[in-house]
């Protein structure tokens, strides 16, 4: 299994945003892309919070 990095998730979210800004999409396509982008950003946020917690634990 090839797990995505934080950077991969951010890049994919940026690509989705670019599609939403440029392409003529119907409502269903826009909603699906929005949902996918939000999920990626949520996953990236969890990764970032986990890294922050790890750093805080090391500093203690």
Predicted model as a PDB file, atoms N, CA, C, CB and O in Angstrom, pLDDT in the B-factor column:
MODEL        1                                                                  
ATOM      1  N   UNK A   1       0.839  -1.181   0.000  1.00 51.00           N  
ATOM      2  CA  UNK A   1       0.000   0.000   0.000  1.00 51.00           C  
ATOM      3  C   UNK A   1       0.885   1.246   0.000  1.00 51.00           C  
ATOM      4  CB  UNK A   1      -0.955  -0.002   1.219  1.00 51.00           C  
ATOM      5  O   UNK A   1       1.802   1.355   0.814  1.00 51.00           O  
ATOM      6  N   UNK A   2       0.620   2.165  -0.890  1.00 62.00           N  
ATOM      7  CA  UNK A   2       1.401   3.386  -1.024  1.00 62.00           C  
ATOM      8  C   UNK A   2       0.693   4.517  -0.295  1.00 62.00           C  
ATOM      9  CB  UNK A   2       1.621   3.745  -2.514  1.00 62.00           C  
ATOM     10  O   UNK A   2      -0.254   5.103  -0.819  1.00 62.00           O  
ATOM     11  N   UNK A   3       1.155   4.825   0.924  1.00 85.00           N  
ATOM     12  CA  UNK A   3       0.507   5.848   1.733  1.00 85.00           C  
ATOM     13  C   UNK A   3       0.938   7.231   1.277  1.00 85.00           C  
ATOM     14  CB  UNK A   3       0.830   5.650   3.217  1.00 85.00           C  
ATOM     15  O   UNK A   3       2.109   7.468   0.979  1.00 85.00           O  
ATOM     16  N   UNK A   4      -0.033   8.147   1.228  1.00 92.00           N  
ATOM     17  CA  UNK A   4       0.243   9.507   0.797  1.00 92.00           C  
ATOM     18  C   UNK A   4       0.861  10.307   1.935  1.00 92.00           C  
ATOM     19  CB  UNK A   4      -1.038  10.185   0.298  1.00 92.00           C  
ATOM     20  O   UNK A   4       0.492  10.160   3.100  1.00 92.00           O  
ATOM     21  N   UNK A   5       1.803  11.147   1.567  1.00 95.00           N  
ATOM     22  CA  UNK A   5       2.419  12.035   2.548  1.00 95.00           C  
ATOM     23  C   UNK A   5       1.550  13.277   2.730  1.00 95.00           C  
ATOM     24  CB  UNK A   5       3.854  12.430   2.110  1.00 95.00           C  
ATOM     25  O   UNK A   5       0.605  13.518   1.979  1.00 95.00           O  
ATOM     26  N   UNK A   6       1.896  14.047   3.742  1.00 94.00           N  
ATOM     27  CA  UNK A   6       1.226  15.329   3.977  1.00 94.00           C  
ATOM     28  C   UNK A   6       1.310  16.192   2.715  1.00 94.00           C  
ATOM     29  CB  UNK A   6       1.862  16.073   5.193  1.00 94.00           C  
ATOM     30  O   UNK A   6       0.319  16.784   2.287  1.00 94.00           O  
ATOM     31  N   UNK A   7       2.498  16.251   2.132  1.00 95.00           N  
ATOM     32  CA  UNK A   7       2.711  17.067   0.936  1.00 95.00           C  
ATOM     33  C   UNK A   7       1.873  16.576  -0.239  1.00 95.00           C  
ATOM     34  CB  UNK A   7       4.185  17.067   0.554  1.00 95.00           C  
ATOM     35  O   UNK A   7       1.347  17.380  -1.008  1.00 95.00           O  
ATOM     36  N   UNK A   8       1.747  15.248  -0.380  1.00 96.00           N  
ATOM     37  CA  UNK A   8       0.920  14.674  -1.446  1.00 96.00           C  
ATOM     38  C   UNK A   8      -0.529  15.122  -1.305  1.00 96.00           C  
ATOM     39  CB  UNK A   8       1.003  13.138  -1.428  1.00 96.00           C  
ATOM     40  O   UNK A   8      -1.176  15.496  -2.283  1.00 96.00           O  
ATOM     41  N   UNK A   9      -1.024  15.079  -0.080  1.00 96.00           N  
ATOM     42  CA  UNK A   9      -2.414  15.447   0.179  1.00 96.00           C  
ATOM     43  C   UNK A   9      -2.661  16.924  -0.134  1.00 96.00           C  
ATOM     44  CB  UNK A   9      -2.780  15.148   1.640  1.00 96.00           C  
ATOM     45  O   UNK A   9      -3.681  17.276  -0.725  1.00 96.00           O  
ATOM     46  N   UNK A  10      -1.726  17.780   0.263  1.00 96.00           N  
ATOM     47  CA  UNK A  10      -1.867  19.208  -0.018  1.00 96.00           C  
ATOM     48  C   UNK A  10      -1.829  19.462  -1.524  1.00 96.00           C  
ATOM     49  CB  UNK A  10      -0.755  20.013   0.689  1.00 96.00           C  
ATOM     50  O   UNK A  10      -2.619  20.250  -2.044  1.00 96.00           O  
ATOM     51  N   UNK A  11      -0.922  18.802  -2.213  1.00 97.00           N  
ATOM     52  CA  UNK A  11      -0.815  18.977  -3.670  1.00 97.00           C  
ATOM     53  C   UNK A  11      -2.100  18.521  -4.363  1.00 97.00           C  
ATOM     54  CB  UNK A  11       0.399  18.188  -4.225  1.00 97.00           C  
ATOM     55  O   UNK A  11      -2.591  19.197  -5.266  1.00 97.00           O  
ATOM     56  N   UNK A  12      -2.637  17.391  -3.948  1.00 96.00           N  
ATOM     57  CA  UNK A  12      -3.877  16.894  -4.554  1.00 96.00           C  
ATOM     58  C   UNK A  12      -5.038  17.853  -4.281  1.00 96.00           C  
ATOM     59  CB  UNK A  12      -4.214  15.486  -4.015  1.00 96.00           C  
ATOM     60  O   UNK A  12      -5.869  18.088  -5.158  1.00 96.00           O  
ATOM     61  N   UNK A  13      -5.094  18.407  -3.067  1.00 96.00           N  
ATOM     62  CA  UNK A  13      -6.139  19.373  -2.737  1.00 96.00           C  
ATOM     63  C   UNK A  13      -6.006  20.626  -3.602  1.00 96.00           C  
ATOM     64  CB  UNK A  13      -6.077  19.746  -1.243  1.00 96.00           C  
ATOM     65  O   UNK A  13      -7.008  21.188  -4.043  1.00 96.00           O  
ATOM     66  N   UNK A  14      -4.777  21.059  -3.842  1.00 96.00           N  
ATOM     67  CA  UNK A  14      -4.541  22.223  -4.702  1.00 96.00           C  
ATOM     68  C   UNK A  14      -4.981  21.938  -6.140  1.00 96.00           C  
ATOM     69  CB  UNK A  14      -3.050  22.620  -4.673  1.00 96.00           C  
ATOM     70  O   UNK A  14      -5.536  22.812  -6.807  1.00 96.00           O  
ATOM     71  N   UNK A  15      -4.735  20.724  -6.611  1.00 96.00           N  
ATOM     72  CA  UNK A  15      -5.154  20.340  -7.962  1.00 96.00           C  
ATOM     73  C   UNK A  15      -6.680  20.339  -8.072  1.00 96.00           C  
ATOM     74  CB  UNK A  15      -4.591  18.949  -8.328  1.00 96.00           C  
ATOM     75  O   UNK A  15      -7.236  20.756  -9.088  1.00 96.00           O  
ATOM     76  N   UNK A  16      -7.343  19.873  -7.029  1.00 96.00           N  
ATOM     77  CA  UNK A  16      -8.807  19.874  -7.019  1.00 96.00           C  
ATOM     78  C   UNK A  16      -9.328  21.301  -7.045  1.00 96.00           C  
ATOM     79  CB  UNK A  16      -9.348  19.128  -5.783  1.00 96.00           C  
ATOM     80  O   UNK A  16     -10.272  21.608  -7.774  1.00 96.00           O  
ATOM     81  N   UNK A  17      -8.716  22.175  -6.253  1.00 95.00           N  
ATOM     82  CA  UNK A  17      -9.118  23.580  -6.236  1.00 95.00           C  
ATOM     83  C   UNK A  17      -8.955  24.214  -7.614  1.00 95.00           C  
ATOM     84  CB  UNK A  17      -8.301  24.358  -5.199  1.00 95.00           C  
ATOM     85  O   UNK A  17      -9.811  24.981  -8.055  1.00 95.00           O  
ATOM     86  N   UNK A  18      -7.870  23.897  -8.281  1.00 94.00           N  
ATOM     87  CA  UNK A  18      -7.640  24.434  -9.632  1.00 94.00           C  
ATOM     88  C   UNK A  18      -8.726  23.954 -10.590  1.00 94.00           C  
ATOM     89  CB  UNK A  18      -6.246  24.016 -10.156  1.00 94.00           C  
ATOM     90  O   UNK A  18      -9.204  24.726 -11.421  1.00 94.00           O  
ATOM     91  N   UNK A  19      -9.119  22.676 -10.479  1.00 93.00           N  
ATOM     92  CA  UNK A  19     -10.194  22.149 -11.325  1.00 93.00           C  
ATOM     93  C   UNK A  19     -11.503  22.872 -11.041  1.00 93.00           C  
ATOM     94  CB  UNK A  19     -10.367  20.636 -11.105  1.00 93.00           C  
ATOM     95  O   UNK A  19     -12.244  23.213 -11.963  1.00 93.00           O  
ATOM     96  N   UNK A  20     -11.783  23.101  -9.775  1.00 93.00           N  
ATOM     97  CA  UNK A  20     -13.021  23.784  -9.412  1.00 93.00           C  
ATOM     98  C   UNK A  20     -13.028  25.220  -9.924  1.00 93.00           C  
ATOM     99  CB  UNK A  20     -13.213  23.767  -7.895  1.00 93.00           C  
ATOM    100  O   UNK A  20     -14.082  25.749 -10.275  1.00 93.00           O  
ATOM    101  N   UNK A  21     -11.863  25.849  -9.968  1.00 91.00           N  
ATOM    102  CA  UNK A  21     -11.770  27.232 -10.432  1.00 91.00           C  
ATOM    103  C   UNK A  21     -11.854  27.350 -11.959  1.00 91.00           C  
ATOM    104  CB  UNK A  21     -10.474  27.847  -9.945  1.00 91.00           C  
ATOM    105  O   UNK A  21     -12.392  28.332 -12.470  1.00 91.00           O  
ATOM    106  N   UNK A  22     -11.332  26.367 -12.685  1.00 86.00           N  
ATOM    107  CA  UNK A  22     -11.173  26.509 -14.123  1.00 86.00           C  
ATOM    108  C   UNK A  22     -12.217  25.780 -14.963  1.00 86.00           C  
ATOM    109  CB  UNK A  22      -9.838  26.032 -14.505  1.00 86.00           C  
ATOM    110  O   UNK A  22     -12.649  26.292 -15.996  1.00 86.00           O  
ATOM    111  N   UNK A  23     -12.613  24.618 -14.539  1.00 78.00           N  
ATOM    112  CA  UNK A  23     -13.446  23.776 -15.397  1.00 78.00           C  
ATOM    113  C   UNK A  23     -14.930  24.076 -15.241  1.00 78.00           C  
ATOM    114  CB  UNK A  23     -13.189  22.317 -15.096  1.00 78.00           C  
ATOM    115  O   UNK A  23     -15.407  24.497 -14.187  1.00 78.00           O  
ATOM    116  N   UNK A  24     -15.630  23.840 -16.332  1.00 88.00           N  
ATOM    117  CA  UNK A  24     -17.082  23.907 -16.304  1.00 88.00           C  
ATOM    118  C   UNK A  24     -17.578  22.559 -15.798  1.00 88.00           C  
ATOM    119  CB  UNK A  24     -17.680  24.254 -17.720  1.00 88.00           C  
ATOM    120  O   UNK A  24     -17.568  21.566 -16.526  1.00 88.00           O  
ATOM    121  N   UNK A  25     -18.005  22.540 -14.561  1.00 91.00           N  
ATOM    122  CA  UNK A  25     -18.453  21.302 -13.947  1.00 91.00           C  
ATOM    123  C   UNK A  25     -19.928  21.427 -13.597  1.00 91.00           C  
ATOM    124  CB  UNK A  25     -17.612  20.968 -12.690  1.00 91.00           C  
ATOM    125  O   UNK A  25     -20.425  22.507 -13.277  1.00 91.00           O  
ATOM    126  N   UNK A  26     -20.614  20.288 -13.667  1.00 92.00           N  
ATOM    127  CA  UNK A  26     -21.987  20.332 -13.203  1.00 92.00           C  
ATOM    128  C   UNK A  26     -21.979  20.273 -11.682  1.00 92.00           C  
ATOM    129  CB  UNK A  26     -22.825  19.171 -13.809  1.00 92.00           C  
ATOM    130  O   UNK A  26     -20.935  20.072 -11.063  1.00 92.00           O  
ATOM    131  N   UNK A  27     -23.135  20.445 -11.099  1.00 93.00           N  
ATOM    132  CA  UNK A  27     -23.227  20.524  -9.646  1.00 93.00           C  
ATOM    133  C   UNK A  27     -22.718  19.261  -8.967  1.00 93.00           C  
ATOM    134  CB  UNK A  27     -24.655  20.784  -9.233  1.00 93.00           C  
ATOM    135  O   UNK A  27     -22.001  19.337  -7.969  1.00 93.00           O  
ATOM    136  N   UNK A  28     -23.085  18.102  -9.500  1.00 95.00           N  
ATOM    137  CA  UNK A  28     -22.650  16.852  -8.882  1.00 95.00           C  
ATOM    138  C   UNK A  28     -21.138  16.687  -8.921  1.00 95.00           C  
ATOM    139  CB  UNK A  28     -23.307  15.676  -9.570  1.00 95.00           C  
ATOM    140  O   UNK A  28     -20.535  16.243  -7.944  1.00 95.00           O  
ATOM    141  N   UNK A  29     -20.524  17.042 -10.044  1.00 94.00           N  
ATOM    142  CA  UNK A  29     -19.063  16.953 -10.163  1.00 94.00           C  
ATOM    143  C   UNK A  29     -18.387  17.917  -9.187  1.00 94.00           C  
ATOM    144  CB  UNK A  29     -18.614  17.258 -11.613  1.00 94.00           C  
ATOM    145  O   UNK A  29     -17.396  17.567  -8.547  1.00 94.00           O  
ATOM    146  N   UNK A  30     -18.925  19.124  -9.079  1.00 94.00           N  
ATOM    147  CA  UNK A  30     -18.366  20.109  -8.158  1.00 94.00           C  
ATOM    148  C   UNK A  30     -18.465  19.625  -6.717  1.00 94.00           C  
ATOM    149  CB  UNK A  30     -19.081  21.454  -8.313  1.00 94.00           C  
ATOM    150  O   UNK A  30     -17.513  19.757  -5.947  1.00 94.00           O  
ATOM    151  N   UNK A  31     -19.601  19.073  -6.356  1.00 95.00           N  
ATOM    152  CA  UNK A  31     -19.788  18.574  -4.996  1.00 95.00           C  
ATOM    153  C   UNK A  31     -18.847  17.410  -4.695  1.00 95.00           C  
ATOM    154  CB  UNK A  31     -21.238  18.140  -4.788  1.00 95.00           C  
ATOM    155  O   UNK A  31     -18.287  17.331  -3.601  1.00 95.00           O  
ATOM    156  N   UNK A  32     -18.672  16.509  -5.660  1.00 96.00           N  
ATOM    157  CA  UNK A  32     -17.781  15.365  -5.468  1.00 96.00           C  
ATOM    158  C   UNK A  32     -16.340  15.835  -5.282  1.00 96.00           C  
ATOM    159  CB  UNK A  32     -17.877  14.397  -6.665  1.00 96.00           C  
ATOM    160  O   UNK A  32     -15.631  15.329  -4.413  1.00 96.00           O  
ATOM    161  N   UNK A  33     -15.904  16.802  -6.095  1.00 96.00           N  
ATOM    162  CA  UNK A  33     -14.549  17.329  -5.956  1.00 96.00           C  
ATOM    163  C   UNK A  33     -14.380  18.065  -4.630  1.00 96.00           C  
ATOM    164  CB  UNK A  33     -14.217  18.263  -7.124  1.00 96.00           C  
ATOM    165  O   UNK A  33     -13.346  17.939  -3.973  1.00 96.00           O  
ATOM    166  N   UNK A  34     -15.383  18.824  -4.242  1.00 96.00           N  
ATOM    167  CA  UNK A  34     -15.330  19.537  -2.966  1.00 96.00           C  
ATOM    168  C   UNK A  34     -15.196  18.547  -1.811  1.00 96.00           C  
ATOM    169  CB  UNK A  34     -16.589  20.414  -2.778  1.00 96.00           C  
ATOM    170  O   UNK A  34     -14.386  18.746  -0.906  1.00 96.00           O  
ATOM    171  N   UNK A  35     -15.990  17.487  -1.847  1.00 97.00           N  
ATOM    172  CA  UNK A  35     -15.949  16.469  -0.790  1.00 97.00           C  
ATOM    173  C   UNK A  35     -14.574  15.796  -0.749  1.00 97.00           C  
ATOM    174  CB  UNK A  35     -17.058  15.409  -1.011  1.00 97.00           C  
ATOM    175  O   UNK A  35     -14.019  15.575   0.327  1.00 97.00           O  
ATOM    176  N   UNK A  36     -14.035  15.477  -1.912  1.00 97.00           N  
ATOM    177  CA  UNK A  36     -12.717  14.842  -1.991  1.00 97.00           C  
ATOM    178  C   UNK A  36     -11.633  15.780  -1.457  1.00 97.00           C  
ATOM    179  CB  UNK A  36     -12.400  14.434  -3.447  1.00 97.00           C  
ATOM    180  O   UNK A  36     -10.756  15.355  -0.705  1.00 97.00           O  
ATOM    181  N   UNK A  37     -11.692  17.040  -1.841  1.00 96.00           N  
ATOM    182  CA  UNK A  37     -10.716  18.014  -1.376  1.00 96.00           C  
ATOM    183  C   UNK A  37     -10.788  18.221   0.128  1.00 96.00           C  
ATOM    184  CB  UNK A  37     -10.921  19.329  -2.083  1.00 96.00           C  
ATOM    185  O   UNK A  37      -9.759  18.311   0.797  1.00 96.00           O  
ATOM    186  N   UNK A  38     -12.012  18.298   0.665  1.00 97.00           N  
ATOM    187  CA  UNK A  38     -12.178  18.464   2.108  1.00 97.00           C  
ATOM    188  C   UNK A  38     -11.620  17.264   2.855  1.00 97.00           C  
ATOM    189  CB  UNK A  38     -13.656  18.667   2.461  1.00 97.00           C  
ATOM    190  O   UNK A  38     -10.979  17.428   3.893  1.00 97.00           O  
ATOM    191  N   UNK A  39     -11.852  16.068   2.348  1.00 97.00           N  
ATOM    192  CA  UNK A  39     -11.329  14.859   2.992  1.00 97.00           C  
ATOM    193  C   UNK A  39      -9.799  14.877   3.006  1.00 97.00           C  
ATOM    194  CB  UNK A  39     -11.842  13.591   2.267  1.00 97.00           C  
ATOM    195  O   UNK A  39      -9.181  14.534   4.014  1.00 97.00           O  
ATOM    196  N   UNK A  40      -9.192  15.276   1.894  1.00 96.00           N  
ATOM    197  CA  UNK A  40      -7.728  15.358   1.831  1.00 96.00           C  
ATOM    198  C   UNK A  40      -7.184  16.361   2.841  1.00 96.00           C  
ATOM    199  CB  UNK A  40      -7.276  15.743   0.420  1.00 96.00           C  
ATOM    200  O   UNK A  40      -6.200  16.088   3.529  1.00 96.00           O  
ATOM    201  N   UNK A  41      -7.826  17.517   2.926  1.00 96.00           N  
ATOM    202  CA  UNK A  41      -7.364  18.535   3.868  1.00 96.00           C  
ATOM    203  C   UNK A  41      -7.575  18.100   5.312  1.00 96.00           C  
ATOM    204  CB  UNK A  41      -8.084  19.853   3.614  1.00 96.00           C  
ATOM    205  O   UNK A  41      -6.755  18.405   6.179  1.00 96.00           O  
ATOM    206  N   UNK A  42      -8.667  17.390   5.577  1.00 97.00           N  
ATOM    207  CA  UNK A  42      -8.899  16.861   6.922  1.00 97.00           C  
ATOM    208  C   UNK A  42      -7.812  15.848   7.296  1.00 97.00           C  
ATOM    209  CB  UNK A  42     -10.297  16.205   7.012  1.00 97.00           C  
ATOM    210  O   UNK A  42      -7.304  15.858   8.416  1.00 97.00           O  
ATOM    211  N   UNK A  43      -7.465  14.981   6.352  1.00 96.00           N  
ATOM    212  CA  UNK A  43      -6.409  13.993   6.599  1.00 96.00           C  
ATOM    213  C   UNK A  43      -5.062  14.681   6.821  1.00 96.00           C  
ATOM    214  CB  UNK A  43      -6.311  13.004   5.420  1.00 96.00           C  
ATOM    215  O   UNK A  43      -4.286  14.275   7.686  1.00 96.00           O  
ATOM    216  N   UNK A  44      -4.792  15.719   6.039  1.00 96.00           N  
ATOM    217  CA  UNK A  44      -3.540  16.465   6.186  1.00 96.00           C  
ATOM    218  C   UNK A  44      -3.495  17.161   7.550  1.00 96.00           C  
ATOM    219  CB  UNK A  44      -3.386  17.503   5.044  1.00 96.00           C  
ATOM    220  O   UNK A  44      -2.445  17.201   8.191  1.00 96.00           O  
ATOM    221  N   UNK A  45      -4.630  17.707   7.994  1.00 96.00           N  
ATOM    222  CA  UNK A  45      -4.691  18.368   9.297  1.00 96.00           C  
ATOM    223  C   UNK A  45      -4.396  17.383  10.421  1.00 96.00           C  
ATOM    224  CB  UNK A  45      -6.067  19.012   9.507  1.00 96.00           C  
ATOM    225  O   UNK A  45      -3.679  17.714  11.365  1.00 96.00           O  
ATOM    226  N   UNK A  46      -4.943  16.180  10.324  1.00 96.00           N  
ATOM    227  CA  UNK A  46      -4.687  15.150  11.335  1.00 96.00           C  
ATOM    228  C   UNK A  46      -3.197  14.796  11.363  1.00 96.00           C  
ATOM    229  CB  UNK A  46      -5.540  13.883  11.053  1.00 96.00           C  
ATOM    230  O   UNK A  46      -2.614  14.631  12.434  1.00 96.00           O  
ATOM    231  N   UNK A  47      -2.591  14.680  10.185  1.00 95.00           N  
ATOM    232  CA  UNK A  47      -1.154  14.381  10.114  1.00 95.00           C  
ATOM    233  C   UNK A  47      -0.342  15.499  10.759  1.00 95.00           C  
ATOM    234  CB  UNK A  47      -0.710  14.180   8.646  1.00 95.00           C  
ATOM    235  O   UNK A  47       0.622  15.238  11.479  1.00 95.00           O  
ATOM    236  N   UNK A  48      -0.732  16.736  10.501  1.00 94.00           N  
ATOM    237  CA  UNK A  48      -0.022  17.886  11.054  1.00 94.00           C  
ATOM    238  C   UNK A  48      -0.163  17.926  12.577  1.00 94.00           C  
ATOM    239  CB  UNK A  48      -0.551  19.194  10.434  1.00 94.00           C  
ATOM    240  O   UNK A  48       0.809  18.183  13.288  1.00 94.00           O  
ATOM    241  N   UNK A  49      -1.365  17.674  13.069  1.00 94.00           N  
ATOM    242  CA  UNK A  49      -1.582  17.658  14.518  1.00 94.00           C  
ATOM    243  C   UNK A  49      -0.790  16.535  15.177  1.00 94.00           C  
ATOM    244  CB  UNK A  49      -3.075  17.503  14.835  1.00 94.00           C  
ATOM    245  O   UNK A  49      -0.273  16.709  16.280  1.00 94.00           O  
ATOM    246  N   UNK A  50      -0.692  15.398  14.519  1.00 93.00           N  
ATOM    247  CA  UNK A  50       0.078  14.273  15.048  1.00 93.00           C  
ATOM    248  C   UNK A  50       1.564  14.630  15.122  1.00 93.00           C  
ATOM    249  CB  UNK A  50      -0.129  13.017  14.174  1.00 93.00           C  
ATOM    250  O   UNK A  50       2.239  14.312  16.100  1.00 93.00           O  
ATOM    251  N   UNK A  51       2.059  15.288  14.086  1.00 92.00           N  
ATOM    252  CA  UNK A  51       3.462  15.706  14.075  1.00 92.00           C  
ATOM    253  C   UNK A  51       3.719  16.722  15.185  1.00 92.00           C  
ATOM    254  CB  UNK A  51       3.842  16.302  12.701  1.00 92.00           C  
ATOM    255  O   UNK A  51       4.750  16.669  15.854  1.00 92.00           O  
ATOM    256  N   UNK A  52       2.784  17.642  15.375  1.00 90.00           N  
ATOM    257  CA  UNK A  52       2.928  18.650  16.433  1.00 90.00           C  
ATOM    258  C   UNK A  52       2.976  17.976  17.803  1.00 90.00           C  
ATOM    259  CB  UNK A  52       1.763  19.672  16.379  1.00 90.00           C  
ATOM    260  O   UNK A  52       3.796  18.339  18.647  1.00 90.00           O  
ATOM    261  N   UNK A  53       2.103  16.997  18.025  1.00 88.00           N  
ATOM    262  CA  UNK A  53       2.081  16.283  19.295  1.00 88.00           C  
ATOM    263  C   UNK A  53       3.409  15.540  19.514  1.00 88.00           C  
ATOM    264  CB  UNK A  53       0.893  15.294  19.337  1.00 88.00           C  
ATOM    265  O   UNK A  53       3.937  15.528  20.626  1.00 88.00           O  
ATOM    266  N   UNK A  54       3.939  14.931  18.467  1.00 88.00           N  
ATOM    267  CA  UNK A  54       5.213  14.238  18.573  1.00 88.00           C  
ATOM    268  C   UNK A  54       6.339  15.191  18.951  1.00 88.00           C  
ATOM    269  CB  UNK A  54       5.540  13.540  17.268  1.00 88.00           C  
ATOM    270  O   UNK A  54       7.192  14.864  19.776  1.00 88.00           O  
ATOM    271  N   UNK A  55       6.333  16.362  18.346  1.00 89.00           N  
ATOM    272  CA  UNK A  55       7.360  17.375  18.632  1.00 89.00           C  
ATOM    273  C   UNK A  55       7.227  17.855  20.077  1.00 89.00           C  
ATOM    274  CB  UNK A  55       7.242  18.577  17.647  1.00 89.00           C  
ATOM    275  O   UNK A  55       8.225  18.006  20.781  1.00 89.00           O  
ATOM    276  N   UNK A  56       6.000  18.092  20.510  1.00 84.00           N  
ATOM    277  CA  UNK A  56       5.780  18.542  21.881  1.00 84.00           C  
ATOM    278  C   UNK A  56       6.253  17.483  22.885  1.00 84.00           C  
ATOM    279  CB  UNK A  56       4.291  18.864  22.105  1.00 84.00           C  
ATOM    280  O   UNK A  56       6.813  17.827  23.926  1.00 84.00           O  
ATOM    281  N   UNK A  57       6.033  16.217  22.584  1.00 85.00           N  
ATOM    282  CA  UNK A  57       6.452  15.143  23.480  1.00 85.00           C  
ATOM    283  C   UNK A  57       7.976  15.058  23.558  1.00 85.00           C  
ATOM    284  CB  UNK A  57       5.869  13.802  23.014  1.00 85.00           C  
ATOM    285  O   UNK A  57       8.526  14.784  24.624  1.00 85.00           O  
ATOM    286  N   UNK A  58       8.650  15.288  22.453  1.00 84.00           N  
ATOM    287  CA  UNK A  58      10.105  15.263  22.432  1.00 84.00           C  
ATOM    288  C   UNK A  58      10.665  16.427  23.233  1.00 84.00           C  
ATOM    289  CB  UNK A  58      10.626  15.305  20.993  1.00 84.00           C  
ATOM    290  O   UNK A  58      11.678  16.288  23.919  1.00 84.00           O  
ATOM    291  N   UNK A  59       9.995  17.588  23.140  1.00 79.00           N  
ATOM    292  CA  UNK A  59      10.466  18.783  23.848  1.00 79.00           C  
ATOM    293  C   UNK A  59      10.297  18.678  25.366  1.00 79.00           C  
ATOM    294  CB  UNK A  59       9.724  20.004  23.341  1.00 79.00           C  
ATOM    295  O   UNK A  59      10.961  19.398  26.111  1.00 79.00           O  
ATOM    296  N   UNK A  60       9.428  17.801  25.823  1.00 75.00           N  
ATOM    297  CA  UNK A  60       9.182  17.679  27.280  1.00 75.00           C  
ATOM    298  C   UNK A  60      10.275  16.995  28.013  1.00 75.00           C  
ATOM    299  CB  UNK A  60       7.924  16.946  27.536  1.00 75.00           C  
ATOM    300  O   UNK A  60      10.193  16.830  29.230  1.00 75.00           O  
TER     301      UNK A  60                                                      
ENDMDL                                                                          
END                                                                             
